[in-house]
């Protein structure tokens, strides 16, 4: 099992709530990637700071 990875991506302010809700809905699930690898979504959310929205999520390849 690989170590967990963290990712930060900027999100358009108009889509911040929608992206945050979707990522919260897949938190704790396992997703099969096109490569055949499986990613376990450990934690996800959208943070707003100074008018910028950042999607922050952690996953682990299993």
C-alpha positions in Angstrom: 0.0 0.0 0.0 1.3 3.4 -1.0 1.7 6.4 1.3 -1.2 9.0 1.3 -0.9 11.9 -1.1 -2.3 15.4 -0.7 -3.4 17.6 -3.5 -4.4 21.3 -3.8 -6.2 22.7 -6.8 -7.8 26.1 -7.3 -11.5 26.1 -7.9 -13.6 28.9 -9.6 -15.5 30.7 -6.9 -18.8 30.1 -8.8 -18.3 26.3 -8.4 -16.8 26.2 -4.9 -20.0 24.9 -3.2 -20.8 22.4 -5.8 -17.3 21.0 -5.9 -17.2 20.9 -2.1 -20.4 19.0 -1.8 -19.3 16.4 -4.5 -16.0 15.8 -2.8 -17.6 15.4 0.6 -19.9 12.8 -1.0 -17.0 10.6 -2.2 -14.9 11.0 1.0 -14.2 7.5 2.4 -14.9 5.7 -0.9 -12.6 3.8 -3.3 -12.4 4.9 -6.9 -11.0 2.8 -9.8 -8.8 4.9 -12.0 -8.4 4.5 -15.8 -5.0 2.9 -15.1 -6.6 0.2 -13.1 -5.2 1.4 -9.8 -7.7 2.0 -6.9 -7.6 5.3 -4.9 -9.1 5.5 -1.4 -10.4 9.1 -0.9 -9.3 9.8 2.7 -10.4 13.5 3.1 -11.7 16.3 0.9 -13.0 19.8 1.1 -13.0 23.3 -0.4 -11.5 26.1 1.7 -12.1 29.8 1.0 -9.5 32.4 1.8 -9.3 35.9 0.6 -11.7 35.2 -2.2 -9.8 32.2 -3.5 -11.3 28.7 -3.3 -8.9 25.7 -2.9 -9.9 22.1 -3.3 -7.8 20.1 -0.9 -8.0 16.3 -0.8 -6.0 13.3 0.4 -6.0 9.9 -1.2 -4.1 6.6 -0.9 -3.5 4.1 -3.7 -4.5 0.6 -2.5 
